[in-house]
């Protein structure tokens, strides 16, 4: 059940960050957020397959950091 809740949280943050990324012009914040997305999505899949539980918070924190960077750039 916790994996499902964390997956919904990840998806919500991911869509929020994508919306912010379209509003931000290219710069250091957008490049850094893109790199965090590229690392967070495969990490989420690996954590769901092999680990689960609280390790799913790592990719959510990465996407949350990307959202914070993009909000600071606006």
Buried (B, 14 or more C-beta within 10 A) or exposed (E): EEEEEBBEBBEEBBEBBBEBBEEBEEEEBBEBBBEBBEBBBEBBEEBBEEEEEEBBBBBBEBBBBBBBBBEEBE
